[in-house]
């Protein structure tokens, strides 16, 4: 939960750009599918207030935290529901925008999930998917990148055959019959000109790797030494006078110009 909140804070400029591209404003009927702790939901809700946002997740613990945090921050225009995005209990053609951020990679069947998002989106509305587009660093972090690659192999071993086939939102939106499809790469970056932001950007993968340490090692995907070497290299990176870190997110938007489903 802490990682999700921190990730949203670090990517606030990216999320703000997503809001602009999607044209979120008062009156837009919005679904946030896979809302987690509601960190991004609160940002979206402020953009469409006082219109109510429907935010769903299949983890009751996340939703409990999301409700508490929304109340703490005075966000009143969100309804949090316990739902599976692969089987939404929501009416057809309800939302202008169905938004799904950094979630499709985790679901059992991404195409089925997008089919559900399409179903609940109004004709001429849009399904918006946000994927991670990768990280570019200077200097290159060899040990860290090796650790990330091995974490990816471990994570892929946990996924279903359908989810392993997921590569990017464009292919899934296209397979689901959405058209036209618009791809928007959105970067954020930092160097020693903004040292605090640089440390914040580094903190997200650092936290993720710390969470995943034990299962990666226990299942033989990485050795203790490889983990230590990668983490130490990452931790020291913000102190490098030449350090540059760029994170890319990709917002892919598919239009529901036809209500045909595959």
C-alpha positions as CSV (number, residue, x, y, z in Angstrom):
1,X,0.0,0.0,0.0
2,X,2.8,2.4,0.8
3,X,4.5,1.6,-2.5
4,X,1.3,2.4,-4.5
5,X,0.9,5.7,-2.7
6,X,4.5,6.6,-3.2
7,X,4.4,5.6,-6.9
8,X,1.4,7.9,-7.5
9,X,3.2,10.9,-5.8
10,X,6.3,10.3,-7.8
11,X,4.3,10.1,-11.1
12,X,2.1,13.1,-10.3
13,X,3.2,15.0,-13.4
14,X,2.5,12.0,-15.6
15,X,-0.9,11.5,-14.2
16,X,-1.6,15.3,-14.6
17,X,-0.7,14.9,-18.3
18,X,-3.0,11.9,-18.6
19,X,-5.9,13.9,-17.2
20,X,-5.2,16.6,-19.8
21,X,-5.1,14.2,-22.7
22,X,-8.3,12.4,-21.7
23,X,-10.0,15.8,-21.2
24,X,-11.3,14.9,-17.8
25,X,-13.6,17.6,-16.4
26,X,-16.8,18.1,-14.5
27,X,-19.6,15.9,-15.9
28,X,-17.3,13.1,-17.3
29,X,-18.6,9.7,-16.1
30,X,-15.4,7.8,-15.1
31,X,-14.5,4.3,-14.1
32,X,-11.1,3.6,-12.4
33,X,-10.6,-0.1,-12.9
34,X,-8.0,-1.6,-10.5
35,X,-7.8,1.4,-8.2
36,X,-5.7,-0.1,-5.4
37,X,-5.4,2.4,-2.5
38,X,-7.1,5.1,-4.6
39,X,-4.0,7.2,-4.9
40,X,-4.6,7.9,-8.6
41,X,-8.4,7.8,-8.1
42,X,-8.3,10.8,-5.8
43,X,-6.4,12.8,-8.5
44,X,-9.0,11.8,-11.1
45,X,-11.9,12.6,-8.8
46,X,-10.7,16.1,-8.2
47,X,-10.6,16.6,-12.0
48,X,-14.3,15.6,-12.6
49,X,-15.8,16.8,-9.2
50,X,-18.6,16.9,-8.2
51,X,-19.3,14.0,-10.7
52,X,-18.9,10.7,-8.9
53,X,-16.1,8.3,-9.9
54,X,-16.7,4.6,-9.8
55,X,-13.5,2.9,-8.6
56,X,-13.2,-0.9,-8.4
57,X,-10.6,-3.4,-7.2
58,X,-10.7,-7.1,-6.3
59,X,-8.7,-6.6,-3.1
60,X,-10.9,-5.7,-0.1
61,X,-7.9,-4.6,1.9
62,X,-6.9,-2.0,-0.7
63,X,-10.5,-0.7,-0.8
64,X,-10.7,-0.3,2.9
65,X,-7.5,1.8,2.8
66,X,-8.8,3.7,-0.3
67,X,-12.0,4.7,1.6
68,X,-10.0,5.9,4.7
69,X,-7.6,7.9,2.6
70,X,-10.4,9.5,0.5
71,X,-12.1,10.5,3.7
72,X,-8.8,11.9,5.1
73,X,-8.2,14.0,2.1
74,X,-11.8,15.2,1.8
75,X,-12.6,13.4,-1.4
76,X,-16.3,12.7,-1.4
77,X,-17.1,12.0,-5.1
78,X,-15.8,8.4,-5.3
79,X,-17.7,5.2,-4.9
80,X,-15.4,2.2,-4.1
81,X,-16.7,-1.2,-5.1
82,X,-15.3,-4.7,-4.7
83,X,-15.2,-6.1,-8.3
84,X,-13.2,-8.1,-10.7
85,X,-12.4,-6.2,-13.9
86,X,-12.7,-9.4,-15.8
87,X,-16.3,-9.8,-14.7
88,X,-17.7,-6.4,-13.9
89,X,-21.1,-6.2,-12.3
90,X,-21.9,-2.9,-13.9
91,X,-24.4,-1.9,-16.6
92,X,-23.6,-1.6,-20.3
93,X,-22.6,1.8,-21.7
94,X,-22.3,3.5,-18.3
95,X,-19.0,5.5,-18.6
96,X,-17.5,8.1,-20.8
97,X,-14.0,7.0,-19.9
98,X,-12.9,3.6,-18.5
99,X,-9.4,4.0,-17.1
100,X,-7.0,1.2,-16.1
101,X,-3.6,2.2,-14.9
102,X,-0.7,-0.3,-14.5
103,X,-3.2,-3.2,-14.0
104,X,-3.6,-5.2,-17.2
105,X,-0.2,-6.9,-16.8
106,X,-1.5,-8.4,-13.5
107,X,-4.9,-9.8,-14.6
108,X,-5.5,-13.4,-15.7
109,X,-6.9,-12.6,-19.1
110,X,-6.1,-9.0,-20.3
111,X,-8.3,-9.4,-23.5
112,X,-11.3,-10.4,-21.4
113,X,-10.7,-7.5,-19.0
114,X,-10.6,-5.0,-21.9
115,X,-13.7,-6.6,-23.3
116,X,-15.5,-5.8,-20.0
117,X,-14.1,-2.2,-20.0
118,X,-15.4,-1.8,-23.6
119,X,-18.8,-3.2,-22.6
120,X,-19.4,-0.7,-19.8
121,X,-18.1,2.3,-21.8
122,X,-20.6,4.4,-23.8
123,X,-20.6,4.4,-27.6
124,X,-18.1,7.1,-28.6
125,X,-16.5,6.9,-25.2
126,X,-12.9,5.6,-24.7
127,X,-11.0,2.9,-22.9
128,X,-7.7,4.2,-21.6
129,X,-4.9,1.9,-20.5
130,X,-1.6,3.0,-18.9
131,X,1.5,0.8,-19.2
132,X,5.0,1.3,-18.0
133,X,7.2,2.1,-20.9
134,X,10.6,1.4,-19.3
135,X,13.4,3.4,-17.7
136,X,16.4,5.0,-19.3
137,X,19.4,5.8,-17.0
138,X,22.8,7.4,-17.4
139,X,25.2,6.0,-16.4
140,X,23.8,2.6,-17.3
141,X,23.1,0.4,-14.3
142,X,24.3,-3.0,-15.3
143,X,23.7,-4.9,-12.0
144,X,20.3,-3.2,-11.4
145,X,19.1,-4.1,-15.0
146,X,20.2,-7.7,-14.5
147,X,18.2,-7.8,-11.3
148,X,15.1,-6.3,-13.0
149,X,15.4,-8.8,-15.8
150,X,15.5,-11.7,-13.3
151,X,12.6,-10.2,-11.4
152,X,10.6,-10.2,-14.7
153,X,11.3,-13.9,-15.2
154,X,10.1,-14.6,-11.7
155,X,7.0,-12.5,-12.1
156,X,6.2,-14.1,-15.5
157,X,6.4,-17.6,-13.9
158,X,3.5,-16.6,-11.7
159,X,1.2,-15.5,-14.5
160,X,-1.4,-17.4,-16.5
161,X,-0.8,-18.3,-20.2
162,X,-3.2,-15.6,-21.2
163,X,-1.5,-12.9,-19.2
164,X,1.9,-14.0,-20.4
165,X,0.8,-13.2,-23.9
166,X,0.2,-9.5,-22.9
167,X,2.8,-7.2,-24.4
168,X,1.2,-3.8,-24.7
169,X,-2.2,-2.1,-24.6
170,X,-2.3,-1.4,-28.3
171,X,-2.5,-5.0,-29.3
172,X,-5.2,-5.8,-26.7
173,X,-7.3,-2.8,-27.5
174,X,-7.1,-3.7,-31.2
175,X,-8.0,-7.3,-30.6
176,X,-11.0,-6.1,-28.6
177,X,-12.3,-4.2,-31.6
178,X,-11.6,-0.6,-30.4
179,X,-10.8,1.9,-33.1
180,X,-9.2,4.3,-33.7
181,X,-6.4,3.8,-31.1
182,X,-4.1,6.6,-30.0
183,X,-0.8,6.0,-28.3
184,X,0.7,8.7,-26.0
185,X,4.2,8.3,-24.6
186,X,4.6,10.4,-21.5
187,X,8.0,10.8,-19.9
188,X,9.2,12.2,-16.6
189,X,12.8,12.7,-15.8
190,X,15.3,14.0,-13.3
191,X,19.0,14.8,-12.8
192,X,21.1,16.5,-10.2
193,X,19.3,19.7,-11.2
194,X,16.3,18.2,-9.3
195,X,18.0,15.9,-6.7
196,X,14.8,15.3,-4.7
197,X,12.8,14.2,-7.7
198,X,15.8,12.0,-8.8
199,X,15.7,10.2,-5.4
200,X,11.9,9.8,-5.6
201,X,12.1,8.2,-9.1
202,X,14.7,5.8,-7.9
203,X,12.7,5.0,-4.7
204,X,9.8,3.3,-6.7
205,X,11.8,0.4,-8.2
206,X,13.9,0.2,-5.0
207,X,10.7,-0.4,-2.9
208,X,9.4,-2.9,-5.5
209,X,12.6,-4.9,-5.4
210,X,12.7,-4.9,-1.6
211,X,9.1,-6.3,-1.5
212,X,9.9,-9.1,-3.9
213,X,13.3,-10.0,-2.5
214,X,12.4,-13.2,-0.5
215,X,10.3,-14.9,-3.2
216,X,12.8,-14.2,-5.9
217,X,15.6,-15.7,-3.9
218,X,13.6,-18.6,-2.5
219,X,12.5,-19.7,-6.0
220,X,15.9,-19.5,-7.4
221,X,15.5,-16.6,-9.8
222,X,18.2,-14.5,-8.2
223,X,21.1,-15.1,-5.8
224,X,21.5,-13.2,-2.6
225,X,24.7,-11.6,-4.0
226,X,23.0,-10.6,-7.2
227,X,20.3,-8.9,-5.2
228,X,22.7,-7.1,-3.0
229,X,24.8,-5.9,-5.9
230,X,21.8,-4.6,-7.8
231,X,20.3,-2.8,-4.8
232,X,23.6,-1.2,-3.8
233,X,24.1,0.0,-7.4
234,X,20.6,1.5,-7.4
235,X,20.9,3.1,-4.0
236,X,24.2,4.9,-4.9
237,X,22.8,6.1,-8.2
238,X,21.3,9.4,-7.0
239,X,24.7,10.4,-5.6
240,X,26.4,10.3,-9.0
241,X,27.0,13.8,-10.3
242,X,26.1,12.8,-13.8
243,X,23.0,10.8,-12.9
244,X,20.0,11.0,-15.2
245,X,16.8,9.0,-14.8
246,X,13.9,9.0,-17.3
247,X,10.7,7.0,-16.7
248,X,8.3,6.5,-19.6
249,X,4.6,5.8,-19.2
250,X,2.4,5.0,-22.2
251,X,-1.3,6.1,-22.3
252,X,-3.1,4.1,-25.0
253,X,-6.7,5.2,-25.8
254,X,-9.1,3.1,-27.7
255,X,-12.4,4.6,-29.0
256,X,-15.7,2.7,-28.6
257,X,-17.0,3.6,-32.0
258,X,-18.7,0.2,-32.3
259,X,-20.3,-1.8,-29.6
260,X,-19.5,-5.1,-31.2
261,X,-17.5,-7.4,-28.9
262,X,-15.3,-10.4,-29.8
